[in-house]
Amino acid sequence: MLTNLLSLLDKNADLLWLAGVLLALAFRRNRYVLTLAAVGAALWGPSAHPGLVLASASLVFLSSVVAEPGLWSLRTFAFVGAAVVVLLLPEFAPEFLTSLDLLAVQPLTLALGYGSWLIAAGACWALLRWLYRAWPLDLYLAVSLVPAIVASSLHPPHSTRAWLGASCAAFAVAVLYGAYRMAFVDALTGLPNRRALDERLARSSGRIAVAMADVDHFKRFNDRYGHEAGDRVLRSVARELRRCRGGTAYRYGGEEFAIVFEGRQVERAGASLENVRAGVESVRVRLKRGGGKRAQAVRRGQHDGEVGVTISIGVAERDPERRTSSAVVDAADKALYRSKQRGRNRLTLAGAARGS
């Protein structure tokens, strides 16, 4: 099966490269454009010459470590121009390649080894940048370069062209998945966003319960400690909500979240939400001080100079008079409002549809 897949990638490597470039341009992934230009130089250039192998690998490495450039910047034009030179050099300057041979360029086996290490270094750099900045596009870049590392190895299983085609396909998938995350995942908390919640509710049927949760006095917290501390609070709350047993948490907007339970999980919604409420109450957020240490959420009592927050929750279940998902959400929102009226930091269950 792998052989058949590699054969298919070999035959369609050109189309996969073009698809990757067009998608990267459409979604303004400029560093992906540069990397694909370097991969294209390796894809169409002669792979039997040590100098060109090293040149292509060096371009892939450079495209992986540079900061995101502007599409029409001088740096982008210079980089794409270098890739074109590498690609056209054998046809328009064969005497230059001959001079490289006379200068005793490294043998092909060594060039392939160096090239593989160069691309691997670029992938590692992108991975480290992802660990430091937590920007998903860096992780996708590192993963997409793995087939290119195999392609530049000394004895790749199947043709070099097939693995370069796999790398191009990985870049195309990375761009599409990045676009999906932008549309359906909240960048701050990592939870599914309001659009994802709306789609989930639109296709839901049968038993369903929806909980609406709101961070208590969040505006006052932001005014006192600043928006950066507020962001840390939202991330801490999101981590606790993600642990809600049987439910799926969503960022509804601002400081408000939603948790959806379906099927048999509805029966445990109350107990799970009470555990989440208590979990949020026990979390303390360390305020960032002049020392520049990275702030993080820790348990109560471990450190001084920390603050805590609480959440109020309202939950409602679908019933014969509350048939639509929007009606369930509306009832949960009203129950949340009653939690706030009763003093906050509590869970309120919506009653029957007529009385809720």
C-alpha positions in Angstrom: 0.0 0.0 0.0 2.8 2.4 0.9 4.5 1.6 -2.5 1.3 2.5 -4.3 0.9 5.7 -2.4 4.5 6.7 -3.1 4.0 5.9 -6.8 0.9 8.1 -6.8 2.9 10.9 -5.1 5.7 10.5 -7.7 3.3 10.9 -10.6 1.5 13.9 -9.1 4.4 15.7 -7.4 4.1 18.7 -9.8 0.4 19.2 -9.2 0.9 18.8 -5.4 3.6 21.5 -5.5 1.4 23.8 -7.4 -1.6 23.2 -5.0 0.7 23.9 -2.1 1.9 27.2 -3.5 -1.5 28.4 -4.5 -3.0 27.6 -1.1 -0.1 29.2 0.7 -0.5 32.3 -1.5 -4.3 32.4 -0.9 -3.9 32.2 2.9 -0.8 34.5 2.9 1.5 31.8 4.4 4.6 33.6 3.0 7.2 31.4 4.8 5.4 28.3 3.3 5.8 29.9 -0.1 9.5 30.3 0.4 9.9 26.8 1.6 7.9 25.4 -1.3 10.0 27.4 -3.7 13.1 25.7 -2.2 11.4 22.3 -2.4 10.6 23.1 -6.1 14.2 23.7 -6.8 15.0 20.2 -5.4 12.0 18.7 -7.2 12.9 19.8 -10.7 16.7 20.3 -10.3 19.1 17.6 -11.1 19.6 15.5 -8.0 22.9 13.9 -9.1 25.1 17.0 -8.6 26.5 17.6 -5.1 26.6 21.4 -5.4 22.9 21.7 -6.4 21.9 19.2 -3.7 23.5 21.3 -1.1 22.1 24.5 -2.6 18.6 23.2 -2.5 18.9 21.9 1.0 20.4 25.2 2.1 17.4 27.1 0.7 15.0 24.8 2.5 16.9 25.4 5.7 16.9 29.2 5.3 13.2 29.3 4.5 12.6 27.4 7.7 14.5 29.8 10.0 13.7 33.2 8.6 11.0 35.3 10.1 7.7 35.6 8.2 8.5 38.0 5.3 6.2 40.2 3.4 5.1 38.6 0.1 6.4 41.5 -2.0 9.5 42.2 0.1 13.0 42.3 -1.3 13.9 39.3 0.8 11.1 37.2 -0.8 12.2 38.2 -4.3 15.8 37.4 -3.5 14.9 34.0 -2.1 12.7 33.0 -5.0 15.3 34.3 -7.4 17.9 32.0 -5.7 15.6 29.0 -6.1 15.2 29.8 -9.8 19.0 30.1 -10.2 19.5 26.7 -8.6 16.8 25.3 -10.9 18.1 26.8 -14.2 21.9 26.6 -13.5 22.4 23.2 -15.3 20.7 24.5 -18.5 22.2 27.9 -18.8 25.5 27.6 -17.0 26.8 24.0 -17.4 30.4 25.3 -17.4 29.8 26.6 -13.9 28.9 23.2 -12.7 32.0 21.9 -14.4 34.1 24.4 -12.5 32.5 23.2 -9.3 33.6 19.7 -10.2 37.1 21.0 -10.7 37.0 22.6 -7.3 36.5 19.2 -5.8 33.0 19.7 -4.5 32.1 17.0 -1.9 31.0 13.7 -3.4 27.3 13.1 -3.9 27.0 10.7 -0.9 28.4 13.4 1.5 26.3 16.1 -0.1 23.1 14.1 0.4 24.0 13.5 4.0 24.7 17.2 4.6 21.5 18.1 2.8 19.4 15.8 4.9 21.0 17.3 8.1 20.4 20.8 6.9 16.7 20.2 6.3 16.4 18.4 9.6 18.0 21.4 11.3 15.4 23.7 9.7 12.6 21.4 10.9 14.0 21.4 14.5 14.3 25.2 14.4 10.6 25.5 13.5 9.7 23.0 16.2 11.6 24.9 18.8 10.0 28.1 17.7 6.6 26.4 18.1 7.5 25.3 21.6 8.5 28.8 22.5 5.7 30.8 20.8 3.0 28.1 20.6 2.1 29.2 17.1 0.7 26.2 15.3 2.0 27.1 11.8 5.6 26.5 13.1 4.6 23.0 14.1 3.0 22.3 10.7 6.1 23.5 9.0 8.3 21.1 11.0 6.0 18.2 10.2 5.7 19.0 6.5 9.5 19.0 6.2 9.8 15.3 7.4 9.2 13.8 3.9 11.8 16.3 2.5 14.3 15.0 5.0 13.6 11.4 3.8 13.9 12.6 0.2 17.4 14.1 0.8 18.7 11.0 2.6 21.2 8.7 1.0 18.9 5.8 0.1 15.3 6.9 0.3 12.7 4.1 0.1 11.2 4.8 -3.4 12.1 7.9 -5.5 13.2 11.2 -4.2 10.5 12.8 -6.3 7.8 10.8 -4.4 9.0 12.1 -1.0 9.2 15.7 -2.2 5.7 15.3 -3.5 4.6 14.0 -0.1 6.2 17.1 1.5 4.3 19.4 -0.9 1.1 17.5 0.0 1.8 18.0 3.7 2.2 21.7 3.1 -1.2 21.9 1.4 -2.8 20.0 4.2 -1.1 22.2 6.8 -2.5 25.4 5.1 -6.0 23.9 5.0 -5.8 22.7 8.6 -4.5 26.1 9.7 -7.5 27.7 8.0 -9.8 25.3 9.8 -8.2 26.2 13.2 -8.6 29.9 12.4 -12.3 29.3 11.7 -13.3 26.9 14.5 -10.7 27.1 17.3 -10.3 30.0 19.7 -6.7 31.3 19.5 -6.4 32.4 23.1 -7.8 29.3 24.9 -7.5 26.5 22.3 -11.1 25.6 22.8 -13.6 25.3 19.9 -15.2 28.7 19.3 -18.7 30.0 18.9 -18.9 28.9 15.3 -18.0 25.3 16.2 -20.6 25.4 19.0 -23.3 26.6 16.6 -22.5 23.8 14.1 -22.5 21.2 16.9 -25.9 22.4 18.2 -27.4 22.6 14.6 -26.7 18.9 14.1 -27.5 17.6 17.6 -30.6 15.5 18.2 -31.9 13.5 21.1 -30.9 14.2 24.7 -28.8 17.3 25.1 -27.8 19.6 27.9 -26.0 22.9 27.6 -24.2 24.8 30.4 -23.3 28.4 30.1 -20.4 29.5 32.4 -19.2 33.1 33.0 -16.1 34.3 34.9 -17.3 36.3 37.9 -16.4 40.0 38.0 -14.1 39.7 35.0 -14.3 43.3 33.9 -13.3 44.4 37.4 -10.4 42.0 37.3 -9.2 43.3 33.9 -9.5 46.9 35.1 -7.4 46.1 38.2 -4.8 43.8 36.9 -4.7 44.4 33.1 -5.7 42.5 30.1 -2.6 40.3 30.1 -3.6 38.9 33.5 -7.2 38.6 32.2 -5.9 36.4 29.3 -4.1 34.2 31.8 -7.3 33.8 33.7 -9.3 32.8 30.6 -6.6 30.2 29.7 -6.7 28.8 33.3 -10.5 28.6 33.3 -10.4 26.9 29.8 -8.0 24.3 31.1 -10.4 23.4 33.9 -13.4 23.4 31.6 -11.6 21.1 29.2 -11.5 18.5 32.0 -15.2 18.5 32.4 -16.2 14.8 32.3 -18.7 13.9 29.6 -18.9 17.4 28.2 -17.3 19.4 25.5 -16.2 23.0 26.3 -16.5 25.9 23.9 -15.4 29.6 24.1 -18.7 31.4 23.7 -17.3 34.9 23.6 -15.5 37.3 26.0 -15.4 35.7 29.5 -18.3 33.3 28.7 -18.0 29.6 27.9 -20.4 26.8 27.0 -20.3 23.1 27.8 -22.4 20.6 25.8 -23.5 17.2 27.0 -25.2 14.6 24.8 -26.9 11.2 25.3 -26.2 9.5 28.6 -23.6 12.1 29.5 -26.6 14.4 30.3 -27.2 12.5 33.5 -23.8 13.4 34.9 -23.9 17.0 33.8 -24.7 18.5 37.2 -22.0 16.5 39.0 -19.4 17.2 36.3 -20.1 20.9 36.3 -19.9 21.2 40.1 -16.5 19.6 39.9 -15.4 22.1 37.3 -16.7 25.0 39.4 -14.8 23.8 42.4 -11.7 23.3 40.2 -11.8 26.8 38.9 -12.2 28.1 42.5 -9.1 26.3 43.6 -6.9 27.7 40.8 -4.7 30.7 41.5 -3.2 32.9 38.8 0.2 34.2 39.5 0.5 37.9 38.6 3.5 38.9 36.5 6.0 41.0 38.3 9.0 43.1 37.3 11.3 40.0 37.2 9.8 39.0 33.9 9.1 35.4 35.0 6.5 33.7 33.0 3.1 33.6 34.8 1.2 30.4 35.2 -1.8 28.9 37.0 -1.1 27.1 40.2 -3.1 25.6 43.1 -4.1 27.6 46.0 -1.6 28.1 48.8 1.6 27.2 46.8 2.8 30.8 46.2 2.2 34.3 47.4 1.2 37.2 45.2 -1.6 35.3 43.4 -5.2 35.9 42.8 -8.1 33.6 42.2 -11.4 33.8 40.2 -14.7 31.9 40.3 -17.3 31.1 37.7 -21.1 31.0 37.7 -22.8 28.3 35.8 -26.3 27.7 34.5 -27.4 24.5 32.8 -30.5 23.4 31.0 -31.7 20.2 29.3 -33.8 19.6 26.2 -37.4 18.6 27.2 -40.8 18.4 25.4 -41.4 22.1 25.7 -37.8 23.1 25.1 -37.2 21.3 21.8 -34.7 23.4 19.9 -31.0 23.9 20.8 -31.5 27.7 20.8 -34.2 27.3 23.5 -31.9 25.1 25.6 -29.1 27.7 25.3 -31.5 30.5 26.2 -32.7 28.6 29.3 -29.1 27.9 30.4 -28.3 31.6 30.0 -31.3 32.5 32.2 -30.1 29.9 34.8 -26.6 31.5 34.6 -28.2 34.9 35.3 -29.9 33.4 38.4 -26.5 32.1 39.6 -25.2 35.6 39.5 -28.2 37.0 41.3 -27.8 34.5 44.1 -24.2 35.5 44.8 -22.1 34.0 42.0 -19.7 31.0 42.2 -22.6 28.6 42.0 -24.4 26.2 39.7 -28.0 26.7 38.9 -30.2 24.1 37.1 -33.0 25.3 34.9 -36.4 24.0 35.9 -39.1 22.9 33.6 -39.5 25.0 30.4 -42.6 26.9 31.8 -40.9 27.8 35.0 -37.3 28.4 33.8 
